């Protein structure tokens, strides 16, 4: 695998909670699995630490971040701001192709969320759901002309998802999640900016208020 592909693979595992919060990751732990040198894996870890998906302490190496109430709340607030603004710009600038891609991404999301609702244990599905959930939210902002906004939104989304997966046993999935995604899609397709932004708020503010208690009991 190329370093870029390995970087994406390790990032996906971090976002899906495949490594435990607080777990120490050493380059030599993963180098054989991906067929690269320890130094090359360290470079990937450094990149992930720069994106705040790993923590690095001098003489202590790399660790998976712990769930933190303040961090999750900060990421939630930032994500709301970025996603609402990005959705507005996408609605103003998106064409029929954008609508079709958004509808297709939502179709995949509905399919995987039905499986999660029916599953006795959602843990094996969380990595797939995380990827498809990102695809939907990424597509929502795809017609936003600001590359900086979209890149910033991606990093905030990744940190947010990692915090949610680490801190909440549900990994952030609730029965209402499916209808919330449907409301976002409907408003976006109808080009109703206030309704879309309201739906985003409703979807992302779920953890406000009780997130502290959830993290304490996790």
HUJOMO-V335489 format. One record per pair of residues at least 4 apart in sequence whose ideal C-beta (glycine too) atoms are under 8 Angstrom apart, sorted by sequence separation. I is the first residue (numbers start at 1). J is the second residue. If there is no record, write none. Layout:
i | j
I | J
I | J
//
This chain:
i | j
1 | 5
2 | 6
3 | 7
4 | 8
5 | 9
6 | 10
7 | 11
8 | 12
9 | 13
10 | 14
11 | 15
12 | 16
14 | 18
19 | 23
25 | 29
26 | 30
27 | 31
30 | 34
31 | 35
36 | 40
37 | 41
38 | 42
39 | 43
40 | 44
41 | 45
42 | 46
43 | 47
44 | 48
45 | 49
46 | 50
47 | 51
49 | 53
57 | 61
67 | 71
68 | 72
69 | 73
70 | 74
71 | 75
72 | 76
73 | 77
74 | 78
75 | 79
76 | 80
77 | 81
78 | 82
79 | 83
80 | 84
81 | 85
82 | 86
83 | 87
84 | 88
85 | 89
86 | 90
87 | 91
88 | 92
89 | 93
90 | 94
94 | 98
95 | 99
96 | 100
97 | 101
98 | 102
99 | 103
100 | 104
101 | 105
102 | 106
103 | 107
104 | 108
105 | 109
106 | 110
107 | 111
108 | 112
109 | 113
110 | 114
111 | 115
112 | 116
113 | 117
114 | 118
115 | 119
122 | 126
125 | 129
126 | 130
127 | 131
128 | 132
129 | 133
130 | 134
131 | 135
132 | 136
133 | 137
134 | 138
135 | 139
136 | 140
137 | 141
138 | 142
146 | 150
147 | 151
148 | 152
149 | 153
150 | 154
151 | 155
152 | 156
153 | 157
154 | 158
155 | 159
156 | 160
157 | 161
158 | 162
159 | 163
160 | 164
161 | 165
162 | 166
163 | 167
164 | 168
168 | 172
170 | 174
173 | 177
176 | 180
177 | 181
178 | 182
179 | 183
180 | 184
181 | 185
182 | 186
183 | 187
184 | 188
185 | 189
186 | 190
188 | 192
192 | 196
193 | 197
194 | 198
195 | 199
196 | 200
197 | 201
198 | 202
199 | 203
200 | 204
201 | 205
202 | 206
207 | 211
210 | 214
211 | 215
212 | 216
213 | 217
214 | 218
1 | 6
13 | 18
14 | 19
25 | 30
31 | 36
36 | 41
48 | 53
49 | 54
56 | 61
67 | 72
94 | 99
119 | 124
144 | 149
172 | 177
187 | 192
190 | 195
13 | 19
19 | 25
31 | 37
48 | 54
49 | 55
56 | 62
57 | 63
65 | 71
116 | 122
119 | 125
144 | 150
165 | 171
187 | 193
31 | 38
34 | 41
49 | 56
55 | 62
56 | 63
122 | 129
164 | 171
165 | 172
207 | 214
1 | 9
54 | 62
55 | 63
90 | 98
94 | 102
141 | 149
142 | 150
164 | 172
187 | 195
188 | 196
31 | 40
45 | 54
54 | 63
55 | 64
116 | 125
141 | 150
186 | 195
187 | 196
28 | 38
31 | 41
46 | 56
54 | 64
55 | 65
115 | 125
27 | 38
30 | 41
45 | 56
54 | 65
161 | 172
187 | 198
27 | 39
53 | 65
138 | 150
141 | 153
183 | 195
184 | 196
187 | 199
28 | 41
49 | 62
52 | 65
112 | 125
116 | 129
186 | 199
27 | 41
48 | 62
27 | 42
184 | 199
112 | 128
113 | 129
138 | 154
183 | 199
184 | 200
45 | 62
112 | 129
27 | 45
180 | 199
183 | 202
184 | 203
10 | 30
25 | 45
112 | 132
137 | 157
183 | 203
180 | 202
181 | 203
109 | 132
134 | 157
180 | 203
10 | 34
108 | 132
109 | 133
9 | 34
109 | 135
177 | 203
105 | 132
108 | 135
109 | 136
134 | 161
6 | 34
108 | 136
133 | 161
25 | 54
6 | 36
105 | 135
106 | 136
176 | 206
105 | 136
130 | 161
174 | 206
1 | 34
3 | 36
1 | 35
10 | 44
14 | 48
102 | 136
105 | 139
1 | 36
6 | 41
26 | 61
130 | 165
172 | 207
24 | 60
25 | 61
26 | 62
3 | 40
7 | 44
11 | 48
24 | 61
25 | 62
102 | 139
6 | 44
10 | 48
15 | 53
24 | 62
25 | 63
101 | 139
102 | 140
14 | 53
24 | 63
25 | 64
126 | 165
168 | 207
3 | 43
7 | 47
11 | 51
14 | 54
23 | 63
102 | 142
3 | 44
7 | 48
22 | 63
23 | 64
98 | 139
101 | 142
130 | 171
11 | 53
22 | 64
129 | 171
21 | 64
164 | 207
20 | 64
21 | 65
22 | 66
98 | 142
129 | 173
140 | 184
167 | 211
19 | 64
21 | 66
98 | 143
126 | 171
136 | 181
21 | 67
168 | 214
126 | 173
167 | 214
168 | 215
94 | 142
95 | 143
122 | 170
123 | 171
140 | 188
167 | 215
94 | 143
122 | 171
169 | 218
14 | 64
90 | 140
93 | 143
168 | 218
90 | 141
93 | 144
122 | 173
167 | 218
89 | 141
90 | 142
91 | 143
93 | 145
87 | 140
90 | 143
83 | 137
86 | 140
87 | 141
89 | 143
90 | 144
86 | 141
89 | 144
89 | 145
83 | 140
87 | 144
89 | 146
116 | 173
83 | 141
86 | 144
117 | 175
85 | 144
86 | 146
89 | 149
113 | 173
117 | 178
86 | 149
85 | 149
86 | 150
113 | 177
114 | 178
113 | 178
82 | 149
86 | 153
110 | 178
113 | 181
109 | 178
82 | 152
83 | 153
82 | 153
110 | 181
109 | 181
110 | 182
79 | 153
82 | 156
106 | 181
106 | 182
79 | 156
78 | 156
79 | 157
106 | 185
75 | 156
79 | 160
103 | 185
102 | 185
75 | 159
76 | 160
75 | 160
102 | 188
103 | 189
102 | 189
71 | 159
72 | 160
75 | 163
99 | 188
99 | 189
72 | 163
71 | 163
72 | 164
94 | 188
68 | 163
72 | 167
67 | 163
65 | 162
87 | 184
91 | 188
65 | 163
69 | 167
90 | 188
67 | 166
68 | 167
66 | 166
67 | 167
91 | 191
65 | 166
67 | 168
87 | 188
91 | 192
92 | 193
64 | 166
91 | 193
52 | 155
51 | 155
53 | 158
88 | 193
91 | 196
53 | 159
87 | 193
51 | 158
52 | 159
51 | 159
88 | 196
17 | 126
18 | 127
53 | 162
87 | 196
88 | 197
16 | 126
87 | 197
16 | 127
84 | 197
87 | 200
13 | 127
16 | 130
12 | 127
15 | 130
84 | 200
83 | 200
84 | 201
12 | 130
12 | 131
80 | 200
80 | 201
83 | 204
80 | 204
79 | 204
80 | 205
76 | 204
76 | 205
76 | 207
76 | 208
73 | 207
72 | 207
73 | 208
76 | 211
73 | 211
72 | 211
69 | 211
15 | 158
69 | 212
72 | 215
17 | 162
21 | 166
15 | 161
21 | 167
69 | 215
11 | 158
15 | 162
68 | 215
14 | 162
17 | 165
67 | 215
16 | 165
17 | 166
15 | 165
67 | 218
17 | 171
//
